[in-house]
Amino acid sequence: MGFQEDISRLKQYSGEPVLSVYLSTTPDKRNQWQTVLRNERKRILSEHENQTAIETCFDAVERAIQEHRTQLLRSVVAFFTDDGQLKELHLLQVDVTDEVSYGPKANVNQLEVLDHQFPRTGIVLTHLDSATILDVRVGEVESRRDYQLDLDTGQWRRYQGRSARQGASSSSQSDDFQARVNQQAERFYRDLASEIDTLRQTQDWERLILIGERSQASYLEQALKAKPDQVIHKNLSQASNQQLLQHVF
């Protein structure tokens, strides 16, 4: 659930000192993280003797953030050691307070607060003949499953990566396809609901959110064994992961 496994593992870590970093990268502070790191580097270097190890950790964190600069959301959380035993970077869609520390144990205080505030969540996007299921923890997409309805077999097929159904060659063919889907929509979404019910258990989701146009979302909501925590009647099937997280959180 959430970051519980990571928190437990970080608490049990025993090895080289850990550089723990929490940086706000909200739009109004997007260009300030380097200044915060630079100031914190000076402060921590003045407080400790193992200068080389500290410099190595700060350099590694800065490189990692630079590599993901175009993907920054609202915050960065990182845990690094100079020997590479810990090398973790999380880009989150939730807020943190700027905080940098260096010591024998990872500083997981803010992570524990976030884990409590933002439980592990499943987000399901429905469309006429496609669906996407996101596994989200602390505002971070852990995995994405894309499905498309094969009307010839009546089965939902999972795709690796986002897929797009080939459009019908004429409006009459498109109308026919939509009519056929509508006729059997309840059965189609009942099958998809079974997949979601299974994932809800295996992924330890504490919350489930459905997003889609009213008809598809309603079919799916009725088919689920346990009702979702929230239903958003809006077509976001073409939205990116980042756009979806911004809308939900």
C-alpha positions in Angstrom: 0.0 0.0 0.0 1.4 3.3 -1.0 5.1 3.7 0.0 4.9 1.3 3.0 7.2 -1.2 1.5 9.8 1.4 0.5 9.6 3.1 3.9 10.1 -0.2 5.7 13.1 -1.0 3.4 14.6 2.4 3.9 14.2 2.2 7.7 16.0 -1.2 7.7 18.8 0.0 5.5 22.3 -0.2 7.1 25.3 1.0 5.1 26.9 4.2 3.9 25.3 7.5 5.1 22.2 8.5 3.1 21.5 11.8 1.4 17.7 12.3 1.8 16.2 15.0 -0.5 12.7 16.6 -0.6 12.3 19.3 -3.2 9.3 21.3 -4.3 9.0 21.6 -8.0 5.6 23.2 -8.3 5.3 25.5 -11.3 6.0 28.6 -9.2 9.2 27.0 -7.9 10.2 24.9 -10.9 13.5 26.6 -11.4 14.5 26.9 -7.7 15.4 23.4 -6.9 19.0 23.8 -8.1 19.5 26.8 -5.7 18.1 24.8 -2.8 20.5 21.9 -3.5 23.4 24.3 -3.9 22.7 25.9 -0.6 22.1 22.6 1.2 25.3 21.2 -0.3 27.3 24.0 1.3 25.6 23.6 4.6 26.0 19.8 4.8 29.7 20.0 3.7 30.4 22.5 6.5 28.9 20.1 9.1 30.6 16.8 8.0 34.1 15.5 7.4 33.5 13.0 4.6 33.4 15.6 1.9 34.0 13.3 -1.1 31.1 11.0 -0.3 28.8 14.0 0.2 29.8 15.6 -3.1 29.3 12.2 -4.8 25.7 12.0 -3.4 24.8 15.6 -4.4 26.2 15.2 -7.9 24.2 11.9 -8.4 21.0 13.5 -7.2 21.4 16.6 -9.5 22.2 14.4 -12.5 19.2 12.2 -11.9 16.9 15.3 -11.6 18.4 16.8 -14.8 17.7 13.6 -16.7 14.1 13.9 -15.8 13.8 17.6 -16.0 11.0 17.6 -18.6 9.0 15.1 -16.4 9.0 17.1 -13.2 5.6 17.2 -11.4 5.1 18.9 -8.1 7.9 17.4 -6.1 11.1 15.3 -6.0 12.0 12.8 -3.3 15.4 11.1 -3.5 17.6 8.8 -1.4 21.2 8.3 -2.5 24.4 6.9 -1.0 27.9 7.4 -2.5 28.4 3.7 -3.2 25.2 3.4 -5.2 23.5 1.0 -2.8 20.6 3.5 -2.5 19.8 5.3 -5.7 16.1 6.3 -5.7 14.3 9.2 -7.3 10.6 9.7 -7.2 8.7 12.4 -9.1 5.4 13.1 -7.3 2.2 15.0 -8.1 1.9 16.0 -4.4 3.6 18.8 -2.4 6.5 18.5 -0.1 8.6 21.0 2.0 12.2 21.6 0.9 14.3 19.5 3.1 17.8 17.9 2.7 19.6 15.8 5.3 22.6 13.5 5.5 23.1 10.8 8.0 23.3 7.1 8.9 19.6 6.6 8.2 17.2 7.7 5.5 14.9 10.6 6.5 11.5 9.2 5.7 9.4 11.6 7.9 7.7 13.4 5.0 7.3 10.2 3.0 5.4 8.6 5.9 3.0 11.6 6.0 2.4 11.5 2.3 1.8 7.7 2.4 -0.9 8.4 5.0 -2.5 11.3 3.1 -2.5 9.6 -0.4 -3.3 5.9 -0.2 -2.6 3.6 -3.1 -5.2 4.2 -5.8 -6.5 2.5 -8.9 -7.7 4.9 -11.7 -9.8 3.5 -14.5 -10.5 5.4 -17.7 -13.3 4.1 -19.8 -14.2 4.8 -23.4 -16.5 3.2 -25.9 -14.1 0.5 -27.0 -11.0 1.0 -24.9 -10.0 1.3 -21.2 -6.9 2.2 -19.2 -6.1 1.1 -15.7 -3.5 3.1 -13.7 -1.9 1.9 -10.5 -1.0 5.1 -8.5 0.8 5.5 -5.3 1.5 8.9 -3.6 0.6 10.6 -6.9 3.1 8.5 -8.9 2.0 6.1 -11.7 3.5 2.7 -10.9 2.0 0.8 -13.8 -0.4 1.4 -16.7 -2.5 -1.2 -18.5 -4.2 -0.4 -21.8 -7.1 -2.5 -23.1 -9.0 -2.5 -26.4 -12.2 -4.2 -27.2 -12.0 -6.8 -30.0 -15.6 -6.9 -31.2 -14.9 -10.0 -33.3 -14.1 -12.1 -30.2 -16.0 -10.0 -27.6 -12.8 -9.8 -25.5 -10.8 -7.0 -24.0 -7.2 -7.3 -25.3 -4.4 -5.8 -23.3 -1.8 -3.8 -25.2 1.8 -3.0 -24.2 1.9 0.8 -24.4 -0.9 3.0 -25.4 -2.9 1.9 -28.5 -5.3 3.5 -30.8 -8.1 1.7 -32.6 -8.0 2.1 -36.4 -10.9 4.3 -37.4 -13.7 2.8 -39.5 -13.5 3.6 -43.2 -16.9 5.3 -43.3 -19.3 7.0 -40.9 -21.8 4.2 -41.5 -19.2 1.6 -40.5 -18.4 3.7 -37.4 -22.1 3.9 -36.5 -22.5 0.2 -36.9 -19.5 -0.5 -34.6 -20.9 1.8 -32.0 -24.3 0.2 -32.2 -22.9 -3.3 -31.8 -20.8 -2.2 -28.8 -23.8 -0.5 -27.1 -25.9 -3.6 -27.6 -23.4 -5.7 -25.6 -21.9 -3.0 -23.4 -23.1 -4.5 -20.1 -21.4 -7.8 -20.9 -18.2 -6.2 -22.1 -17.9 -4.1 -18.9 -18.8 -7.0 -16.7 -15.7 -8.8 -18.0 -13.6 -5.7 -17.5 -15.0 -5.3 -14.0 -13.7 -8.8 -13.1 -10.2 -7.7 -14.1 -10.5 -4.6 -12.0 -11.8 -6.5 -9.0 -8.8 -8.8 -9.2 -6.3 -5.9 -9.5 -8.0 -4.1 -6.6 -7.0 -7.0 -4.4 -3.5 -7.9 -5.8 -2.4 -4.2 -6.0 -3.7 -3.4 -2.5 -5.7 -0.4 -3.7 -7.2 1.6 -0.9 -9.2 3.8 -3.3 -10.7 3.3 -6.8 -11.6 6.1 -9.1 -13.5 5.7 -12.4 -13.3 8.3 -15.2 -15.3 8.3 -18.3 -18.4 9.4 -20.1 -21.5 8.7 -18.1 -22.7 5.7 -20.0 -19.5 3.7 -20.0 -18.6 4.7 -16.4 -22.1 3.8 -15.2 -21.9 0.3 -16.9 -18.6 -0.4 -15.2 -19.7 1.0 -11.8 -22.7 -1.3 -11.7 -20.6 -4.3 -12.7 -18.0 -3.9 -9.9 -18.3 -6.0 -6.8 -17.2 -3.2 -4.6 -18.3 0.3 -5.6 -15.6 2.9 -6.5 -14.8 5.7 -4.1 -15.2 8.4 -6.8 -16.7 8.6 -10.3 -15.8 11.5 -12.7 -18.0 11.8 -15.7 -15.5 13.2 -18.2 -13.7 11.9 -21.3 -10.0 11.9 -20.5 -9.0 8.9 -22.6 -6.5 10.9 -24.6 -4.9 12.6 -21.6 -1.3 11.9 -20.6 -0.5 10.3 -17.2 0.6 13.7 -15.9 -2.6 15.4 -17.0 -4.7 12.6 -15.4 -2.8 12.9 -12.1 -3.2 16.7 -12.1 -7.0 16.3 -12.7 -7.4 13.7 -9.9 -5.1 15.1 -7.3 
